[in-house]
Amino acid sequence: MVKSLKALHVRNAAEQVGKFASSNELFNKTFELIDWSIKSNMVSVFTDCPHREKLGWLEQLHLMGNSVGYNYDAAPLFKKALQDMKNSQLANGLIPAIAPEYVKFEWGGDMFRDSPEWGSSGILLPWYLYQWYGDKQAMVDYYPMMQRYMDYLAAKAENHILPQGLGDWYDLGTKPPGVSQLTPMGVTGTAIYYHDLKLLEKMATLLGKKADAINYAKLAVEVRKSFNNKFFDSKTGQYATGSQAANAMAVYMGLVEDKYKSAVIDNLVNDIRDRKNSLTAGDIGYRYVLRALEDAGKSDVIFDMNSRSDVPGYGMQIAKGATALTESWAALPTVSNNHFMLGHLMEWLYSGVGGIRQAENSIAFNHIKIEPELVGNLTSANVSFNSPYGEISSEWKRTDKEFTLEINIPVNTKADVYFPALPETVIVEEHNSTFTDAGVENGKAKVSIDSGYYKFNLKRK
């Protein structure tokens, strides 16, 4: 007879470097939901699930990389994953979708092995290590691997289009989830391919490989041209089927011509609104839906999409009793219910709700952007992230008449702070700290500050 039973949760020893809390209890529960799936799958490899396959499916590394980076010091694990990819790379240059490649899934031919959205972690991870931690060594060490994979993709492309693989895996269509239903094959793979080329151009430039940078830039131009010729309808402002994944990825990757960008973003927003603020994008597309919306100043849409439990999403998972992120948006009992791949909202909880972001061209958070999004019924948030330079914190509260923002900016960094557009208001700093009034940008008041602690009050005149 068993009198007592004690379970011990085991995970990698990566230190937790982030904290999140808000006035929205569903967001707090969603944060915990995603965090448990990260902890459950963070071992010697980032596994998909801790109980079934336990394999290192590679798309998770770049799609969840920022979410993990805000919350854990996972740089050593990311470097280890790159070594796994190098060891698993085939003679023809292919980085298989799983690394270490303990098993080959042969159903459907090579679709589970050769999917650009998965193998591209071999290109994107070295860039993220540089962007987040200032670590250039990964670029140096894995540059030959990146070159070989890029050569493989170029050789495999049909008129610069990559139609192979799984596409927007587990999106929400009329059939049970699996291979992309709403977004035609070739859209997500080619968009990632273009993104790879643009980042590899940057990395080649940083490493002094000018000829390589020029070649990657030229190829990127051709890929962009082919992508738009094949998938874009200039009359409707839609990519392919007009799916959330297709339009969002085209925007985020910079594939959209400037004159059409606002129309494509409007179509993305309209699709979400027409579905009564419901998501359809899957494993690949949803991260870019969130990124495209946040970059366009549409965090109100993100809030509305993720503040409900009556449609598939985080809220539905919690309503069904999930305590860790599930493999499917609807927490289907027939698939995994502790899965790593769909936790993209954690990135926005830090960057959007908390407002802790990197400024353009910032490396390792040496130039910080504090821009909390006061959307929906949010009245407060307390968010922090221990960056390579030290802790960045953002705590804010709002009432009908006042907005208070307390922030800490670490030594040897600087920050631009953006305040919500409220009529007839004045910005006051309680500690008389030095700041520069930088005017108004995109409808928001902006100030520039150096390191230190600040408490700003935005009060009506």
Salt bridges, closest charged atoms under 4 A:
ASP35 OD2 - LYS39 NZ 3.62
GLU53 OE2 - ARG52 NH2 3.56
ASP84 OD2 - LYS80 NZ 2.79
GLU101 OE2 - ARG113 NE 2.70
GLU106 OE2 - LYS104 NZ 3.67
ASP114 OD2 - LYS156 NZ 2.55
ASP135 OD2 - LYS79 NZ 2.94
GLU201 OE1 - LYS198 NZ 3.43
ASP271 OD2 - ARG275 NE 3.00
GLU294 OE1 - ARG291 NH2 2.97
GLU294 OE2 - ARG357 NE 3.33
ASP300 OD2 - ARG273 NH2 3.31
ASP304 OD2 - ARG273 NH1 2.67
ASP310 OD1 - ARG308 NE 2.84
GLU327 OE1 - ARG52 NH1 3.34
GLU327 OE2 - HIS339 NE2 3.81
GLU347 OE2 - ARG287 NH2 3.01
GLU347 OE2 - ARG291 NE 3.44
GLU371 OE1 - ARG357 NH1 3.45
GLU371 OE1 - LYS369 NZ 3.55
GLU371 OE2 - LYS444 NZ 2.86
GLU373 OE2 - ARG357 NH2 2.80
GLU373 OE1 - LYS444 NZ 3.40
ASP416 OD2 - HIS367 NE2 2.91
GLU430 OE1 - LYS455 NZ 3.92
GLU441 OE1 - LYS446 NZ 3.18
